[in-house]
Structure formats: C-alpha cells, structure tokens
Amino acid sequence: MGKILIVEDEFIIAQDLRRIVSGLGHAVMGMAKSADEAMKKIANEPPDLVLLDIHIIGDLRGTELAVKIREEFGLPFIYVTSYSDSGTLSEMTRTNPLGYILKPFDERDIRVALDLGFRKIDTDNTPLPTKTSEGKATANNSGISTVYIPDIIGESDAIAKTLKQVQQVAFTDITVLIQGETGTGKELIMEALHKSSPRKKKSLVKVNCAALPSDLIESVLFGHEKGSFTGATEKRIGKFEQANGGTLFLDEIGELPLNSQSKLLRCIQEKEIETVGGIISKKIDVRIIAATNRNLEEEVEKGTFRADLFFRLSIFPISVPPLRERGKDIELLANYFMNRFSKEINRPCPELDKETLRGIMQHEWPGNVRELQHFIERGILLAEDDILFNSLDNNDAKGPDNLQKEFELKSLQDVEREQIIQTLKYCKGKVRGKGGAAEILKLHPSTLDFRIKKLDIKKENEYT
C-alpha cells in the first residue's frame, strides 16, 4: 500500500476521496486545495502518488501542477476530472498521467485506478519482456506472470513496450483501449488479454462497430423484445448478454455514432443493460476491451466522440506500434509468414532472396503487418525454384514499393480477383479437396464458387 496526496479544492469530494482511499488500505499523507499548498506538502514529505483535480484554487491549473511535480519531484499522478472543455483532454494527455478517475466516482473506480497506478509504478523499471519460442512473453524479475501471445512476433523495443503493457493488465478485469493503425495486430493483443485473464474460460464476443447498421446498433448490443419494432418477430439476445461473465471486444469503437455512445456509456457505468422494448434492466458482468485506429483524443476535440466515454474506455490504453517503427522485426515477421503459409499450402518454404529482403526492409508498410503478410503470401504463390519472388516480373521484383503503387490503383474487388486467380493457377484449377484453392484461401468451396462467378473469372482465359 502507498502514501497518497489528494489535491482537490471541493471539500465534499476531497473527503470522499480520503474515505475511500483510506478504506482501501492506503495512507492519505495530506490534503491540498491549491498548487502552492500541494508543492509545500510534497517538499516536506513526498508521497508515492498524487490524486490531482484539474480545477483547483490558485493561479495554476491541475495540468500545470502536474508538470511541476513531474519535473521537480518525479512523482506519478492520476487525474480526478469531470471534464469541462474540449481543450482539457489534450492538456491532460500531454502530461502523461498514470490514469484518470472520472467524477462522479465510486469505490470501484478509485480501487481500479490505484491498483493499476501502483502496478505501473512497480513495473516501470523492470526489463522489457521478450518472446520465447513457445510464444510466451516474459519479463525477468518483474513479478508478473507469463502472458501467452503466440502470434505476436518481434524483438524490437517498440513491440516489447506493448507486451509490457499487456503484462501489466492481462490478469485483471480492467477495461482496456487498444490503439493502433490498421493492420498492426490489435485483435491479437485483445486475444492475449482475454486468454490470460480470469475470464479465459468464458465467452469472448467480438463486435465490429463499423459494420453495425445505424438503426440496429442498440438491438445488436443490448438485444430486443419480440414486437419492439417492425421486423422484431422474435426476442433477440444482445452481445452484452452473450458475453456475460466473459469478455466483449468492441472493435472500431471510434465509428459509433454519438447517440449510441451515450447508451454504451450508461451500460458501462451502471453495469446493466435494458433491451429494446424491455422495461426491466438486467445486471451484467462483462470485461470490455475496445480497439480503434482513430485518434480518439482528436475525435473528442472535434465533438464526434464523447469525452466521458473516452475516459471510461481508456482506463488502461495500450498502443500497438506501426511496422515502420519495428525495423528489427520485419525480417522475423517475413520468415514467420513464409514458414506458416508454406505449411498451409503444403509446399517447401522458399528462401528470401537478398533483393527482396532489401526491398521489404526499406518499405514503410502503410498497411503494417497485414500488408507484409499479404505480400509474402502472394510471393509464395508465385515463387519458383524455391526462391521467393523469383517468378515475379521486373517491376514486381523490385520489391514492395511497386506492390504498394499497384495496390493503391486497384479496387478491393480487383485485388480479390487477382488473389483468387493466382491461387487457382497454383492449384492448377483445383477448387475442392486437400490442396485446393478453397483450402488455401480458407473459404468454403461453395463460397469460392460464388466469388469466382461474381468476379467473372473464366477458367479458359484466366488460370489454365
């Protein structure tokens, strides 16, 4: 348990904080209403952590005091905020707090914030975790259990920092917000969190918020009663109820419209849902993991994402780095995808020739790990003589830069058509059975037949 200084100018809120913090076993070593008073108390007896309100008495705001206590004393702090204006969020995030407590708060909010804060403090000076051959992330002398992350490959400091964040929060029930560009592996991080949590034997329910029809979002998330709207011919159980006791993954959370955000916020705060057309609220026990490729702080400032929902979701944010910041990992990932895909299509793994290796190391990979994976799979399908990309023409053989230029000029349908044709060529036109195109593309044979027909792929012209 730690020593905590509370900086809050509202008497009732300050006393509530004192009561809850003391009840959790921590020592409240002081209370302050202003920056001057706080600085004097810190100089006299430095605490382990500061609970800091944004709006305090005096000339300095809470965010300005945060900078001073960080620079002069090196102290960690957690903001206590009700969020009052669009500029406050960016001010707070720039000061790098351990977390946020959103007013009005309860005992659980304080407990979670403090537990997580002290967990971060305890692990900040431990070695960065490394990946073992079994896919386990370990950190020597960290006191944190091993996390199983089988498909996250890398040895760079950038990915090691992400794995460290995963270790800090994996064995808790804390809400997590995973942030990163498209294709960086956010879903792999989510699965690692779920599989390492106390809920690992319970349901993991995934929702792509970007794919939800705007008029059915509430029904999909919370369920509906029979006859509650036109077309509701039977009762439907929502995703929250399906995930009860387990984990709910809200992918692309930044795509939710504002009216749906308010209903989601209420569900998270109250830990209960009300079905569309229902009259009785139901208590739920769900761990929420959200992910986005958007900068939610900017969305808050633009007014397209609720600040209070942001704070509720970002109790523990995890950042997944883009591939361009993981230069040390690119060759490792390329070899990993080569071996995996070669096994899937039951053919010898080709070598990675020097020219192609040079190209992939120099490429920026705007599509990140997913783009690299697709590039490797395409190369293996076209490889000859066990040398990767030997069969590519001169333009393609120059490396991924040409592939990216090509990709940018094609529609998604064109890319899909090309991939199917290349796979059919490799399989000599075989669609079904072992080694067939459907198996390689991981599609049901009838689905592949449908795609071939829809994309107007002709056997006699395209892949004979």
KOLGULO-350822 format. One line per field, with one value per residue (C-alpha): residue number from 0; residue in three letters; x, y, z. Coordinates in nm, 2 decimals, always signed. Layout:
! residues N
lumti = (NUM / ...)
kepa = (ALA / ...)
px = (X / ...)
py = (Y / ...)
pz = (Z / ...)
//
This chain:
! residues 464
lumti = (0 / 1 / 2 / 3 / 4 / 5 / 6 / 7 / 8 / 9 / 10 / 11 / 12 / 13 / 14 / 15 / 16 / 17 / 18 / 19 / 20 / 21 / 22 / 23 / 24 / 25 / 26 / 27 / 28 / 29 / 30 / 31 / 32 / 33 / 34 / 35 / 36 / 37 / 38 / 39 / 40 / 41 / 42 / 43 / 44 / 45 / 46 / 47 / 48 / 49 / 50 / 51 / 52 / 53 / 54 / 55 / 56 / 57 / 58 / 59 / 60 / 61 / 62 / 63 / 64 / 65 / 66 / 67 / 68 / 69 / 70 / 71 / 72 / 73 / 74 / 75 / 76 / 77 / 78 / 79 / 80 / 81 / 82 / 83 / 84 / 85 / 86 / 87 / 88 / 89 / 90 / 91 / 92 / 93 / 94 / 95 / 96 / 97 / 98 / 99 / 100 / 101 / 102 / 103 / 104 / 105 / 106 / 107 / 108 / 109 / 110 / 111 / 112 / 113 / 114 / 115 / 116 / 117 / 118 / 119 / 120 / 121 / 122 / 123 / 124 / 125 / 126 / 127 / 128 / 129 / 130 / 131 / 132 / 133 / 134 / 135 / 136 / 137 / 138 / 139 / 140 / 141 / 142 / 143 / 144 / 145 / 146 / 147 / 148 / 149 / 150 / 151 / 152 / 153 / 154 / 155 / 156 / 157 / 158 / 159 / 160 / 161 / 162 / 163 / 164 / 165 / 166 / 167 / 168 / 169 / 170 / 171 / 172 / 173 / 174 / 175 / 176 / 177 / 178 / 179 / 180 / 181 / 182 / 183 / 184 / 185 / 186 / 187 / 188 / 189 / 190 / 191 / 192 / 193 / 194 / 195 / 196 / 197 / 198 / 199 / 200 / 201 / 202 / 203 / 204 / 205 / 206 / 207 / 208 / 209 / 210 / 211 / 212 / 213 / 214 / 215 / 216 / 217 / 218 / 219 / 220 / 221 / 222 / 223 / 224 / 225 / 226 / 227 / 228 / 229 / 230 / 231 / 232 / 233 / 234 / 235 / 236 / 237 / 238 / 239 / 240 / 241 / 242 / 243 / 244 / 245 / 246 / 247 / 248 / 249 / 250 / 251 / 252 / 253 / 254 / 255 / 256 / 257 / 258 / 259 / 260 / 261 / 262 / 263 / 264 / 265 / 266 / 267 / 268 / 269 / 270 / 271 / 272 / 273 / 274 / 275 / 276 / 277 / 278 / 279 / 280 / 281 / 282 / 283 / 284 / 285 / 286 / 287 / 288 / 289 / 290 / 291 / 292 / 293 / 294 / 295 / 296 / 297 / 298 / 299 / 300 / 301 / 302 / 303 / 304 / 305 / 306 / 307 / 308 / 309 / 310 / 311 / 312 / 313 / 314 / 315 / 316 / 317 / 318 / 319 / 320 / 321 / 322 / 323 / 324 / 325 / 326 / 327 / 328 / 329 / 330 / 331 / 332 / 333 / 334 / 335 / 336 / 337 / 338 / 339 / 340 / 341 / 342 / 343 / 344 / 345 / 346 / 347 / 348 / 349 / 350 / 351 / 352 / 353 / 354 / 355 / 356 / 357 / 358 / 359 / 360 / 361 / 362 / 363 / 364 / 365 / 366 / 367 / 368 / 369 / 370 / 371 / 372 / 373 / 374 / 375 / 376 / 377 / 378 / 379 / 380 / 381 / 382 / 383 / 384 / 385 / 386 / 387 / 388 / 389 / 390 / 391 / 392 / 393 / 394 / 395 / 396 / 397 / 398 / 399 / 400 / 401 / 402 / 403 / 404 / 405 / 406 / 407 / 408 / 409 / 410 / 411 / 412 / 413 / 414 / 415 / 416 / 417 / 418 / 419 / 420 / 421 / 422 / 423 / 424 / 425 / 426 / 427 / 428 / 429 / 430 / 431 / 432 / 433 / 434 / 435 / 436 / 437 / 438 / 439 / 440 / 441 / 442 / 443 / 444 / 445 / 446 / 447 / 448 / 449 / 450 / 451 / 452 / 453 / 454 / 455 / 456 / 457 / 458 / 459 / 460 / 461 / 462 / 463)
kepa = (MET / GLY / LYS / ILE / LEU / ILE / VAL / GLU / ASP / GLU / PHE / ILE / ILE / ALA / GLN / ASP / LEU / ARG / ARG / ILE / VAL / SER / GLY / LEU / GLY / HIS / ALA / VAL / MET / GLY / MET / ALA / LYS / SER / ALA / ASP / GLU / ALA / MET / LYS / LYS / ILE / ALA / ASN / GLU / PRO / PRO / ASP / LEU / VAL / LEU / LEU / ASP / ILE / HIS / ILE / ILE / GLY / ASP / LEU / ARG / GLY / THR / GLU / LEU / ALA / VAL / LYS / ILE / ARG / GLU / GLU / PHE / GLY / LEU / PRO / PHE / ILE / TYR / VAL / THR / SER / TYR / SER / ASP / SER / GLY / THR / LEU / SER / GLU / MET / THR / ARG / THR / ASN / PRO / LEU / GLY / TYR / ILE / LEU / LYS / PRO / PHE / ASP / GLU / ARG / ASP / ILE / ARG / VAL / ALA / LEU / ASP / LEU / GLY / PHE / ARG / LYS / ILE / ASP / THR / ASP / ASN / THR / PRO / LEU / PRO / THR / LYS / THR / SER / GLU / GLY / LYS / ALA / THR / ALA / ASN / ASN / SER / GLY / ILE / SER / THR / VAL / TYR / ILE / PRO / ASP / ILE / ILE / GLY / GLU / SER / ASP / ALA / ILE / ALA / LYS / THR / LEU / LYS / GLN / VAL / GLN / GLN / VAL / ALA / PHE / THR / ASP / ILE / THR / VAL / LEU / ILE / GLN / GLY / GLU / THR / GLY / THR / GLY / LYS / GLU / LEU / ILE / MET / GLU / ALA / LEU / HIS / LYS / SER / SER / PRO / ARG / LYS / LYS / LYS / SER / LEU / VAL / LYS / VAL / ASN / CYS / ALA / ALA / LEU / PRO / SER / ASP / LEU / ILE / GLU / SER / VAL / LEU / PHE / GLY / HIS / GLU / LYS / GLY / SER / PHE / THR / GLY / ALA / THR / GLU / LYS / ARG / ILE / GLY / LYS / PHE / GLU / GLN / ALA / ASN / GLY / GLY / THR / LEU / PHE / LEU / ASP / GLU / ILE / GLY / GLU / LEU / PRO / LEU / ASN / SER / GLN / SER / LYS / LEU / LEU / ARG / CYS / ILE / GLN / GLU / LYS / GLU / ILE / GLU / THR / VAL / GLY / GLY / ILE / ILE / SER / LYS / LYS / ILE / ASP / VAL / ARG / ILE / ILE / ALA / ALA / THR / ASN / ARG / ASN / LEU / GLU / GLU / GLU / VAL / GLU / LYS / GLY / THR / PHE / ARG / ALA / ASP / LEU / PHE / PHE / ARG / LEU / SER / ILE / PHE / PRO / ILE / SER / VAL / PRO / PRO / LEU / ARG / GLU / ARG / GLY / LYS / ASP / ILE / GLU / LEU / LEU / ALA / ASN / TYR / PHE / MET / ASN / ARG / PHE / SER / LYS / GLU / ILE / ASN / ARG / PRO / CYS / PRO / GLU / LEU / ASP / LYS / GLU / THR / LEU / ARG / GLY / ILE / MET / GLN / HIS / GLU / TRP / PRO / GLY / ASN / VAL / ARG / GLU / LEU / GLN / HIS / PHE / ILE / GLU / ARG / GLY / ILE / LEU / LEU / ALA / GLU / ASP / ASP / ILE / LEU / PHE / ASN / SER / LEU / ASP / ASN / ASN / ASP / ALA / LYS / GLY / PRO / ASP / ASN / LEU / GLN / LYS / GLU / PHE / GLU / LEU / LYS / SER / LEU / GLN / ASP / VAL / GLU / ARG / GLU / GLN / ILE / ILE / GLN / THR / LEU / LYS / TYR / CYS / LYS / GLY / LYS / VAL / ARG / GLY / LYS / GLY / GLY / ALA / ALA / GLU / ILE / LEU / LYS / LEU / HIS / PRO / SER / THR / LEU / ASP / PHE / ARG / ILE / LYS / LYS / LEU / ASP / ILE / LYS / LYS / GLU / ASN / GLU / TYR / THR)
px = (+0.00 / +0.12 / +0.12 / -0.11 / -0.15 / -0.50 / -0.52 / -0.89 / -1.05 / -1.41 / -1.45 / -1.71 / -1.52 / -1.19 / -1.35 / -1.50 / -1.16 / -1.00 / -1.26 / -1.23 / -0.85 / -0.81 / -1.07 / -0.86 / -0.56 / -0.36 / -0.22 / -0.35 / -0.04 / -0.20 / -0.48 / -0.43 / -0.66 / -0.41 / -0.08 / +0.12 / -0.02 / +0.05 / +0.41 / +0.48 / +0.34 / +0.54 / +0.86 / +0.80 / +0.71 / +0.70 / +0.41 / +0.42 / +0.13 / -0.08 / -0.46 / -0.49 / -0.81 / -0.79 / -0.96 / -0.80 / -0.77 / -0.49 / -0.32 / -0.21 / -0.44 / -0.41 / -0.24 / +0.03 / +0.08 / +0.12 / +0.41 / +0.58 / +0.55 / +0.67 / +0.97 / +1.08 / +0.99 / +0.95 / +0.61 / +0.34 / -0.02 / -0.37 / -0.62 / -0.96 / -1.18 / -1.53 / -1.41 / -1.52 / -1.39 / -1.26 / -0.91 / -0.87 / -0.82 / -0.52 / -0.37 / -0.40 / -0.27 / +0.04 / +0.14 / +0.15 / -0.07 / -0.09 / -0.47 / -0.80 / -1.08 / -1.40 / -1.64 / -1.88 / -1.68 / -1.74 / -1.51 / -1.45 / -1.33 / -1.08 / -0.97 / -0.91 / -0.72 / -0.50 / -0.43 / -0.34 / -0.14 / +0.08 / +0.11 / +0.25 / +0.49 / +0.61 / +0.69 / +0.82 / +1.18 / +1.16 / +1.33 / +1.12 / +0.96 / +1.10 / +0.92 / +1.01 / +0.99 / +0.66 / +0.51 / +0.53 / +0.61 / +0.83 / +0.99 / +1.28 / +1.23 / +0.91 / +0.69 / +0.44 / +0.31 / +0.38 / +0.14 / +0.08 / +0.09 / +0.15 / +0.12 / +0.29 / +0.64 / +0.92 / +1.22 / +1.21 / +1.18 / +0.86 / +0.68 / +0.84 / +0.68 / +0.34 / +0.40 / +0.49 / +0.16 / -0.02 / +0.15 / +0.05 / -0.32 / -0.38 / -0.46 / -0.72 / -1.07 / -0.98 / -1.13 / -0.86 / -0.85 / -0.61 / -0.50 / -0.30 / -0.31 / -0.49 / -0.31 / -0.09 / -0.23 / -0.48 / -0.70 / -0.40 / -0.35 / -0.71 / -0.70 / -0.39 / -0.56 / -0.87 / -0.67 / -0.46 / -0.74 / -0.96 / -1.23 / -1.04 / -1.28 / -1.58 / -1.72 / -1.53 / -1.78 / -1.65 / -1.84 / -1.72 / -1.88 / -1.81 / -2.02 / -2.33 / -2.63 / -2.71 / -3.07 / -2.98 / -2.69 / -2.89 / -3.06 / -2.73 / -2.56 / -2.83 / -3.09 / -3.46 / -3.80 / -4.04 / -4.26 / -4.04 / -4.01 / -4.11 / -3.93 / -3.87 / -4.05 / -3.87 / -3.67 / -3.30 / -3.02 / -2.77 / -2.39 / -2.35 / -2.57 / -2.40 / -2.07 / -2.20 / -1.92 / -1.67 / -1.51 / -1.68 / -1.45 / -1.57 / -1.36 / -1.36 / -1.52 / -1.45 / -1.71 / -2.01 / -2.24 / -2.29 / -2.64 / -2.51 / -2.21 / -2.44 / -2.62 / -2.29 / -2.16 / -2.46 / -2.42 / -2.05 / -2.12 / -2.42 / -2.31 / -2.66 / -2.85 / -3.20 / -3.32 / -3.50 / -3.87 / -3.78 / -3.90 / -3.66 / -3.28 / -3.05 / -2.72 / -2.43 / -2.07 / -1.86 / -1.50 / -1.48 / -1.18 / -1.21 / -1.00 / -0.96 / -0.74 / -0.86 / -0.71 / -0.99 / -0.84 / -0.88 / -1.23 / -1.32 / -1.19 / -1.39 / -1.71 / -1.75 / -1.66 / -1.78 / -1.52 / -1.68 / -1.69 / -1.32 / -1.23 / -1.43 / -1.27 / -0.91 / -0.86 / -0.57 / -0.47 / -0.24 / -0.06 / +0.04 / +0.33 / +0.32 / +0.55 / +0.77 / +0.87 / +0.96 / +1.25 / +1.42 / +1.11 / +1.04 / +1.27 / +1.15 / +0.79 / +0.87 / +1.03 / +0.74 / +0.48 / +0.68 / +0.71 / +0.34 / +0.19 / +0.42 / +0.29 / -0.07 / -0.03 / +0.19 / +0.49 / +0.86 / +0.94 / +1.13 / +1.43 / +1.41 / +1.64 / +1.86 / +1.70 / +1.35 / +1.48 / +1.64 / +1.31 / +1.09 / +1.34 / +1.33 / +0.95 / +0.74 / +0.45 / +0.15 / -0.07 / +0.16 / +0.19 / -0.12 / +0.03 / +0.36 / +0.17 / -0.03 / +0.28 / +0.46 / +0.16 / +0.14 / +0.51 / +0.50 / +0.21 / +0.43 / +0.76 / +0.96 / +1.28 / +1.23 / +1.34 / +1.09 / +0.97 / +1.20 / +0.90 / +0.79 / +0.84 / +1.09 / +0.85 / +0.74 / +1.08 / +1.20 / +1.01 / +0.70 / +0.71 / +0.58 / +0.33 / +0.20 / +0.17 / -0.02 / -0.24 / -0.33 / -0.46 / -0.68 / -1.02 / -1.07 / -1.26 / -0.96 / -0.73 / -0.96 / -0.99 / -0.62 / -0.56 / -0.82 / -0.67 / -0.32 / -0.43 / -0.62 / -0.32 / -0.10 / -0.36 / -0.40 / -0.77 / -0.85 / -1.11 / -1.22 / -1.03 / -0.69 / -0.46 / -0.74 / -0.79 / -1.07 / -0.85 / -0.56 / -0.79 / -0.97 / -1.31 / -1.59 / -1.58 / -1.94 / -1.83 / -1.53 / -1.75 / -1.98 / -1.69 / -1.55 / -1.88 / -1.94 / -1.59 / -1.64 / -1.32 / -1.31 / -1.11 / -1.01 / -0.88 / -0.76 / -0.59 / -0.53)
py = (+0.00 / +0.35 / +0.71 / +0.93 / +1.31 / +1.43 / +1.77 / +1.87 / +2.20 / +2.08 / +1.98 / +1.70 / +1.54 / +1.56 / +1.39 / +1.12 / +1.05 / +1.04 / +0.80 / +0.56 / +0.57 / +0.51 / +0.23 / +0.06 / +0.04 / +0.33 / +0.61 / +0.96 / +1.17 / +1.50 / +1.71 / +2.03 / +2.28 / +2.47 / +2.42 / +2.61 / +2.41 / +2.08 / +2.18 / +2.25 / +1.92 / +1.73 / +1.91 / +1.82 / +1.46 / +1.32 / +1.08 / +0.77 / +0.90 / +1.21 / +1.22 / +1.55 / +1.75 / +1.96 / +2.27 / +2.38 / +2.71 / +2.95 / +3.06 / +2.71 / +2.46 / +2.09 / +2.02 / +2.29 / +2.15 / +1.80 / +1.93 / +2.08 / +1.77 / +1.55 / +1.77 / +1.87 / +1.56 / +1.29 / +1.19 / +0.99 / +1.12 / +1.03 / +1.29 / +1.33 / +1.51 / +1.59 / +1.71 / +2.06 / +2.17 / +2.03 / +2.15 / +1.98 / +1.63 / +1.72 / +1.91 / +1.61 / +1.35 / +1.56 / +1.54 / +1.16 / +1.07 / +0.72 / +0.73 / +0.91 / +0.90 / +1.04 / +1.23 / +1.11 / +0.82 / +0.52 / +0.29 / +0.06 / +0.35 / +0.45 / +0.09 / +0.02 / +0.34 / +0.30 / -0.07 / -0.01 / +0.30 / +0.12 / -0.18 / +0.06 / +0.21 / -0.13 / -0.24 / +0.08 / -0.01 / -0.38 / -0.53 / -0.52 / -0.86 / -1.09 / -1.36 / -1.73 / -1.99 / -2.10 / -1.76 / -1.66 / -1.31 / -1.30 / -1.02 / -1.12 / -1.02 / -0.84 / -1.03 / -1.05 / -1.38 / -1.51 / -1.40 / -1.63 / -1.44 / -1.70 / -1.49 / -1.16 / -1.19 / -0.94 / -0.84 / -0.46 / -0.22 / -0.09 / -0.42 / -0.51 / -0.20 / -0.31 / -0.66 / -0.50 / -0.31 / -0.64 / -0.80 / -0.52 / -0.55 / -0.90 / -1.07 / -0.81 / -0.72 / -0.36 / -0.20 / -0.17 / +0.06 / -0.08 / +0.19 / +0.15 / +0.18 / -0.06 / -0.39 / -0.36 / -0.66 / -0.51 / -0.82 / -1.04 / -0.81 / -0.84 / -1.22 / -1.23 / -1.02 / -1.25 / -1.57 / -1.45 / -1.32 / -1.48 / -1.49 / -1.71 / -2.00 / -1.78 / -1.63 / -1.39 / -1.20 / -0.97 / -0.68 / -0.47 / -0.14 / -0.01 / -0.28 / -0.22 / -0.07 / +0.26 / +0.17 / -0.17 / -0.08 / -0.08 / -0.40 / -0.58 / -0.46 / -0.49 / -0.71 / -0.66 / -0.79 / -0.95 / -0.69 / -0.40 / -0.26 / -0.36 / -0.68 / -0.79 / -1.12 / -1.28 / -1.20 / -1.14 / -1.16 / -0.88 / -0.90 / -0.77 / -1.05 / -1.31 / -1.20 / -1.21 / -1.35 / -1.31 / -1.05 / -0.82 / -0.69 / -0.36 / -0.32 / +0.01 / +0.18 / +0.52 / +0.45 / +0.45 / +0.74 / +0.98 / +0.87 / +0.51 / +0.63 / +0.77 / +0.43 / +0.24 / +0.48 / +0.42 / +0.04 / +0.07 / +0.30 / +0.12 / -0.24 / -0.31 / -0.32 / -0.26 / -0.44 / -0.25 / -0.27 / -0.40 / -0.25 / -0.42 / -0.36 / -0.66 / -0.66 / -0.78 / -0.88 / -0.81 / -0.71 / -0.46 / -0.44 / -0.17 / -0.10 / +0.18 / +0.31 / +0.66 / +0.92 / +0.94 / +1.25 / +1.44 / +1.29 / +1.43 / +1.77 / +1.76 / +1.66 / +1.33 / +1.12 / +1.16 / +1.27 / +1.08 / +0.76 / +0.81 / +0.83 / +0.52 / +0.32 / +0.44 / +0.33 / +0.14 / +0.23 / +0.00 / +0.14 / -0.11 / +0.04 / +0.06 / -0.17 / +0.12 / +0.16 / -0.21 / -0.23 / -0.51 / -0.72 / -0.71 / -0.99 / -1.20 / -1.15 / -1.22 / -1.55 / -1.64 / -1.58 / -1.77 / -2.08 / -2.06 / -2.01 / -2.27 / -2.53 / -2.43 / -2.49 / -2.80 / -2.68 / -2.63 / -2.29 / -2.08 / -1.87 / -1.49 / -1.35 / -1.06 / -0.81 / -0.88 / -0.86 / -0.52 / -0.40 / -0.51 / -0.36 / -0.02 / -0.01 / +0.19 / -0.06 / +0.17 / -0.14 / -0.26 / -0.63 / -0.73 / -0.58 / -0.76 / -1.09 / -1.05 / -0.96 / -1.27 / -1.50 / -1.35 / -1.41 / -1.77 / -1.84 / -1.70 / -1.84 / -2.08 / -2.29 / -2.24 / -1.88 / -1.62 / -1.38 / -1.53 / -1.57 / -1.20 / -0.98 / -0.70 / -0.44 / -0.66 / -0.79 / -0.45 / -0.50 / -0.39 / -0.02 / -0.13 / -0.36 / -0.06 / +0.16 / -0.12 / -0.17 / +0.20 / +0.20 / -0.11 / -0.16 / -0.41 / -0.63 / -0.62 / -0.73 / -1.01 / -1.12 / -1.13 / -1.33 / -1.59 / -1.62 / -1.66 / -1.93 / -2.12 / -2.11 / -2.25 / -2.53 / -2.59 / -2.51 / -2.74 / -2.58 / -2.85 / -3.11 / -3.11 / -2.86 / -2.70 / -2.32 / -2.32 / -2.47 / -2.23 / -1.93 / -2.06 / -2.04 / -2.29 / -2.44 / -2.31 / -1.96 / -1.97 / -2.09 / -1.79 / -1.55 / -1.69 / -1.65 / -1.30 / -1.18 / -1.33 / -1.55 / -1.77 / -2.09 / -2.09 / -1.74 / -1.68 / -1.97 / -2.26)
pz = (+0.00 / -0.08 / +0.05 / -0.14 / -0.16 / -0.25 / -0.44 / -0.46 / -0.37 / -0.32 / +0.04 / -0.01 / -0.30 / -0.11 / +0.20 / -0.02 / -0.17 / +0.17 / +0.30 / +0.00 / -0.03 / +0.35 / +0.33 / +0.06 / +0.29 / +0.16 / +0.37 / +0.30 / +0.39 / +0.31 / +0.15 / -0.06 / -0.22 / -0.43 / -0.62 / -0.36 / -0.08 / -0.27 / -0.35 / +0.01 / +0.13 / -0.14 / -0.04 / +0.32 / +0.27 / -0.09 / -0.15 / -0.37 / -0.58 / -0.62 / -0.69 / -0.88 / -0.97 / -1.28 / -1.14 / -0.81 / -0.62 / -0.73 / -1.04 / -1.16 / -1.31 / -1.22 / -1.55 / -1.48 / -1.13 / -1.28 / -1.50 / -1.19 / -0.97 / -1.25 / -1.34 / -0.99 / -0.79 / -1.05 / -0.89 / -1.07 / -1.06 / -1.15 / -1.26 / -1.10 / -1.35 / -1.45 / -1.79 / -1.86 / -2.20 / -2.53 / -2.46 / -2.13 / -2.27 / -2.48 / -2.19 / -1.96 / -2.21 / -2.28 / -1.91 / -1.92 / -1.62 / -1.48 / -1.54 / -1.49 / -1.24 / -1.38 / -1.15 / -1.02 / -0.89 / -0.67 / -0.46 / -0.75 / -0.98 / -0.71 / -0.64 / -1.01 / -1.07 / -0.77 / -0.82 / -1.18 / -1.10 / -0.85 / -1.08 / -1.35 / -1.09 / -0.99 / -1.34 / -1.50 / -1.41 / -1.49 / -1.80 / -2.12 / -2.19 / -2.45 / -2.66 / -2.61 / -2.88 / -2.73 / -2.78 / -2.42 / -2.31 / -2.00 / -1.80 / -1.57 / -1.20 / -1.28 / -1.05 / -1.33 / -1.46 / -1.81 / -2.08 / -2.37 / -2.70 / -2.98 / -3.29 / -3.20 / -3.34 / -3.26 / -3.06 / -3.11 / -2.82 / -2.97 / -2.96 / -2.62 / -2.47 / -2.59 / -2.45 / -2.12 / -2.12 / -2.19 / -1.89 / -1.66 / -1.73 / -1.86 / -1.53 / -1.43 / -1.52 / -1.61 / -1.93 / -2.20 / -2.50 / -2.78 / -3.02 / -3.34 / -3.71 / -3.94 / -3.97 / -3.66 / -3.47 / -3.23 / -3.23 / -3.14 / -2.83 / -2.74 / -2.76 / -2.55 / -2.28 / -2.28 / -2.28 / -1.99 / -1.78 / -1.51 / -1.78 / -2.02 / -1.99 / -2.05 / -2.37 / -2.59 / -2.80 / -3.09 / -3.23 / -3.53 / -3.45 / -3.80 / -3.95 / -3.74 / -3.92 / -3.75 / -3.69 / -3.53 / -3.31 / -2.99 / -3.08 / -3.16 / -2.85 / -2.59 / -2.75 / -2.82 / -2.72 / -2.97 / -3.14 / -3.01 / -3.37 / -3.72 / -3.81 / -3.45 / -3.49 / -3.20 / -2.89 / -2.95 / -2.70 / -2.74 / -2.75 / -2.39 / -2.26 / -2.48 / -2.32 / -1.96 / -1.74 / -2.02 / -2.25 / -2.50 / -2.78 / -2.93 / -3.25 / -3.43 / -3.13 / -3.29 / -3.55 / -3.31 / -3.36 / -3.07 / -2.97 / -2.94 / -2.74 / -2.47 / -2.43 / -2.42 / -2.16 / -1.94 / -1.98 / -1.87 / -1.58 / -1.44 / -1.54 / -1.66 / -1.99 / -2.10 / -2.41 / -2.68 / -2.59 / -2.24 / -1.91 / -1.67 / -1.65 / -1.63 / -1.44 / -1.65 / -1.57 / -1.87 / -1.93 / -2.21 / -2.45 / -2.72 / -3.02 / -3.27 / -3.55 / -3.49 / -3.26 / -3.01 / -2.84 / -3.17 / -3.21 / -2.86 / -2.95 / -3.28 / -3.09 / -3.26 / -2.96 / -2.60 / -2.35 / -2.07 / -2.27 / -2.37 / -2.00 / -1.92 / -2.20 / -2.16 / -1.80 / -1.95 / -2.30 / -2.50 / -2.81 / -3.08 / -3.29 / -3.67 / -3.86 / -3.97 / -3.60 / -3.58 / -3.83 / -3.63 / -3.66 / -4.03 / -4.14 / -3.84 / -3.95 / -4.31 / -4.23 / -3.99 / -4.26 / -4.52 / -4.29 / -4.18 / -4.53 / -4.69 / -4.44 / -4.50 / -4.88 / -4.83 / -5.02 / -4.93 / -4.78 / -5.03 / -4.95 / -4.90 / -5.17 / -5.09 / -5.33 / -5.19 / -4.83 / -4.91 / -5.05 / -4.76 / -4.51 / -4.69 / -4.74 / -4.50 / -4.49 / -4.46 / -4.43 / -4.14 / -4.05 / -4.25 / -4.57 / -4.52 / -4.46 / -4.78 / -4.97 / -4.85 / -4.93 / -5.28 / -5.33 / -5.22 / -5.46 / -5.74 / -5.63 / -5.84 / -5.78 / -5.41 / -5.43 / -5.31 / -5.58 / -5.85 / -6.08 / -6.04 / -6.34 / -6.33 / -6.19 / -5.90 / -5.83 / -5.72 / -5.40 / -5.21 / -5.33 / -5.67 / -5.50 / -5.29 / -5.60 / -5.77 / -5.47 / -5.45 / -5.80 / -5.76 / -5.61 / -5.33 / -5.58 / -5.82 / -5.55 / -5.45 / -5.81 / -5.86 / -5.54 / -5.64 / -6.00 / -5.86 / -5.62 / -5.89 / -6.11 / -5.83 / -5.77 / -6.15 / -6.13 / -5.84 / -5.61 / -5.37 / -5.16 / -5.00 / -5.16 / -5.34 / -5.38 / -5.12 / -4.86 / -4.93 / -4.93 / -4.62 / -4.79 / -4.81 / -5.17 / -5.24 / -5.13 / -5.36 / -5.65 / -5.58 / -5.58 / -5.90 / -6.07 / -5.93 / -6.03 / -6.38 / -6.36 / -6.66 / -6.65 / -7.02 / -7.01 / -6.65 / -6.49 / -6.73)
//
